[in-house]
Amino acid sequence: MHKTITTEGGCLSIETGTTEPDATTIVERKGLGHPDTLADHLAERLSRAYSQHTVQRFGAVLHHNFDKLALLGGASEVRYGAGRMTAPVRVLVNGRAAPMCGGEKIPVEEIVEAEVKAFFAERLPEVSDHLDITFNITSNSSPGAVLTGDAVPDRTRWFNPRSIDDLRERRVRLSNDTSLGTGWAPENAFESFVRELVNHFSGESDFTLSHAWCGSDVKLMGYWDGDQADVVLCVPQKSRHVGSRAEYVRNAETVVAECYRMASLRLPGAQARFRLNARDVPEKDELYLTYTGSSIESGDEGVVGRGNRVNGLITPLRPMNLEGANGKNPVYHVGKLYNIAAQRLAERLHEATDGHAEVHLVSTTGQRLDQPWRILVRLSSPDVETDKVQALVTEALESFPALTDELVSDGIVLS
């Protein structure tokens, strides 16, 4: 049975009895040292630092966006047991930020520079002394400020406010864009396994703490049919901890063995195949051997929005969108807020209905943030309490002020 319920006003449509996703799964995840993940996480860190500064100093998040940040790879030399950077990683800080409020200067470049250096010191310490930071930060107004006389249009003050009273969102929060947020739940066992395996090799884990040679620029592409898992995985090694070709090969065998061990725990009874660093040609010493543990050291680039979605995965057979959430303003940027809200709402609906849930929130620029143009909820359960679904939707839409506070206070990790 397939049933569609459209609420009064027409903005909320609830489809029940929809088909659950089949077992076939294609999923990708990029690890903490992948250039795209680095760009995402750095952009979000800049947004959070700027927001925290302006909240502390002025009592509000001032207008900004760092979601066009890009990293341009440097150059390196890699040898068994050694290595060095030969050219810096370029950090292109593209975006906008209010440079002052009420005549008081905001040290935007100082905030950004400090956060960039601290980020790389934590994430890729070998790169932290080899950075070239380029600032492309403006305070230009968005389109719409039409001059008709001597009066200054309010819009031109958004990035140059006389006080926080010039911020429109202090009165009503309006969507900054016509865009959408997408969420679904639950993950299947393979999707959860992919997330865990990439985190295991790229983050702080028992494995990485005991194997200093393991780099963080991990990438995984997996295919699952419900019974068999086929995984292509890239895990770099750090050259100063690898003394020879034979040692590199032994380390690679350790990684593969760990993959099979974790598969036996997380995918019991399933057949699994793992291919590691498929481009390696050991006899020619063409290996995924790096100085820093990331390809950002040798020409690779990272751009916000090209990596993991808000839920941490790239899933082409699942609903998703192309918004780059990291670095967006946490007050009114729907590309960030709607994706987080849709994912959380899908998880709540899954818990409430014990079935698959899919949520799409679609905005119209200039309309109230808490009143999307369209809301589509798809539920596999045929028997749904419509009032309960509506209540959960309303709760999600009322959460945006609290969601902003959570983002600013470092309470949410995206992708």
Salt bridges, closest charged atoms under 4 A:
GLU15 OE1 - HIS2 NE2 3.62
GLU15 OE1 - ARG378 NE 3.03
GLU28 OE2 - LYS219 NZ 3.33
ASP36 OD2 - LYS30 NZ 2.82
ASP36 OD2 - HIS34 ND1 3.95
ASP36 OD1 - ARG306 NE 3.96
GLU44 OE2 - ARG48 NH2 3.63
GLU44 OE1 - LYS336 NZ 2.76
ASP67 OD2 - LYS68 NZ 3.05
ASP67 OD2 - LYS328 NZ 2.72
GLU77 OE1 - ARG79 NH2 3.87
GLU77 OE1 - ARG84 NE 3.21
GLU104 OE2 - ARG57 NE 2.58
GLU113 OE2 - LYS117 NZ 3.10
GLU115 OE1 - ARG45 NE 2.66
GLU122 OE1 - ARG45 NH1 3.00
GLU126 OE2 - LYS238 NZ 3.33
GLU126 OE2 - ARG240 NH2 2.77
ASP154 OD1 - ARG157 NH1 3.85
ASP166 OD1 - ARG162 NH2 2.81
GLU169 OE2 - HIS63 NE2 2.84
GLU187 OE2 - ARG195 NH2 1.90
GLU191 OE1 - ARG318 NH2 2.92
GLU196 OE1 - ARG266 NE 2.66
ASP230 OD2 - ARG273 NH2 2.94
ASP230 OD2 - ARG275 NH2 3.54
GLU258 OE2 - HIS200 NE2 2.73
GLU258 OE2 - ARG261 NH2 2.80
ASP285 OD1 - ARG245 NE 2.98
GLU323 OE1 - LYS328 NZ 3.46
GLU358 OE2 - HIS360 NE2 2.74
GLU358 OE2 - ARG378 NH1 3.32
ASP370 OD2 - ARG368 NH2 2.91
GLU395 OE2 - ARG348 NH1 2.76
GLU406 OE2 - ARG344 NH2 2.88
ASP410 OD1 - ARG48 NH1 3.22
